[in-house]
Amino acid sequence: MAKRPSLAASMKAVAREPAEDSPTPAAPMTEPEPGLADGSASLPVATSGSQTQHSPTGEHPSAGTGYRAKTREGMKRLTVVVPPEDHRRIKRLSVDLDRSIEDIMREALADLLQRHNA
């Protein structure tokens, strides 16, 4: 039996395809930057602080990072490691309340920050 195609891979493929009705814009001609052996242009890459580095590949810093939902724009990911029993309990609560784990955890975090006046 063949493996089903990945939804993420399908979405990436659609995002890479140019629109059929609109012409593909030509890439602007640029002079090679001094210091790069292959003469390829580089783009700024954001780093911590106010410094900027250049990517020698010429790719945008977020290229290849995958699809990001519009509902998560401006949000930061927070990862927490919990024991398996706590994970099972939060999953059960999620089903019982018919809410996502993410929604429940946001509520818990808001309650914690409010309780500590943070």
Backbone hydrogen bonds, N-H to C=O, Kabsch-Sander energy under -0.5 kcal/mol:
donor,donor_aa,acceptor,acceptor_aa,energy
10,S,6,S,-2.1
11,M,7,L,-2.4
12,K,8,A,-2.2
13,A,9,A,-2.2
14,V,10,S,-2.1
15,A,11,M,-2.1
16,R,12,K,-1.7
17,E,13,A,-1.3
36,L,33,E,-1.3
37,A,35,G,-0.6
39,G,36,L,-1.0
43,L,55,S,-0.7
45,V,53,Q,-4.1
47,T,51,Q,-1.0
51,Q,48,S,-0.6
53,Q,45,V,-2.2
55,S,43,L,-2.7
58,G,55,S,-1.3
63,A,60,H,-2.2
65,T,62,S,-1.8
72,R,69,A,-1.7
73,E,70,K,-1.4
75,M,72,R,-1.9
82,V,80,V,-0.5
87,H,83,P,-2.0
88,R,84,P,-2.5
89,R,85,E,-2.2
90,I,86,D,-2.3
91,K,87,H,-2.2
92,R,88,R,-2.3
93,L,89,R,-2.4
94,S,90,I,-2.1
95,V,91,K,-2.0
96,D,92,R,-2.7
97,L,93,L,-2.6
98,D,94,S,-0.8
99,R,94,S,-1.9
104,I,100,S,-2.1
105,M,101,I,-2.8
106,R,102,E,-2.2
107,E,103,D,-2.0
108,A,104,I,-2.3
109,L,105,M,-2.5
110,A,106,R,-2.5
111,D,107,E,-2.4
112,L,108,A,-2.3
113,L,109,L,-2.6
114,Q,110,A,-2.3
115,R,111,D,-2.4
116,H,112,L,-1.6
117,N,114,Q,-1.2
118,A,113,L,-2.9
